[in-house]
Amino acid sequence: MIYQLASIESLFYLAASIAVIASLKVITRKNTIHALLYLVVSLLAVAVCFYLMGAPFAAGLEVIVYAGAILVLFVFAVMMFGLKLDEVKHAPQTKGIAHWFGPVVLALCLFAEILFSFESADVQQRLSATIVSSKDVGILLYGPYLLAVEIASFLLLAGLVAGYHYAKPDSQGGHL
């Protein structure tokens, strides 16, 4: 039993370290597309952490909402605002597969980890004992945590308004 908990903990710490490394790569990359690749890996690692903590519903939402929908929005924003044009002047012009090496290695580590956790009977037994249903999540989110949900929605709205404000063209001839 102690070995089973140790393997789950080690898998969790591996996924958490991958999430931290990928998040650091997100904020240190000069190329926006490379930062988005690392952000995908980071969000997938957080989903694996949720899964290993016994919250497969939260892990699924993490993959669908954040790694799917939000990152598609980021890619469209990069394409729409033409951020690549600014990066061409400032980023080094290296070509090849070297840019893909970091995200691919981290993603393969996550893939191997999730395959191991699917095959491991002790992980499945522990996770089945701690599964939280989506109804329980909804009751908690709109019950005692309603204020936190509303604050998060206001923060997202403020980010949306700020993004629109910074992206709109200046129509007053250079004055803010």
C-alpha positions, 0 to 999 in steps of 0.5 A: 500500500505504501508503494502504491501511494509513493508511485502516485505521489511520484507521478504527481510530482513528475507532472507538477515539475513538467508544468513548472518547467513548461510554465517557465519556458512560456514566460522566457520564450521570445517567439509567441508560437513557441510560448504557446506550445509550452503553454499547451504542455503546461496545461496538459501537465496540470490536467494530469495533476488533476487526474492523479488527485482524483478529479477526472472531471476537472482534468477533462475540463482543463484539456477541453476548455483551456488546452483546447478552446483558450489556446485556439483563441490565443492562436487566432489572436496571434494571427489576427494581430500580426505578432509574428511580424514584430518577432521577425525583426527581433528573434534569431532566425534558426530553422529546423526541428530544434524548436520542437524538441523541448515541447515534444520531450515534455509532452512525451513524458506526460504521455508516458506518465498517463499511459502508466497511470491508465495501466496501473491497477493501484492508481485506478483503485485509488482514483475510483475511490476519490472521484468527484462527480460533476454535480458535486462540483456544480453544487460547490461552485454555485454554493459556498464558492459563488463569490470566488466564481464571480470574482474570477469572471470579473477578472476574465472580463477585465482581461477581455476589455484590456485586450480590446483596448490595447489591440484597437487602432489609435484613431486620435492621431497618436494620443491615448 
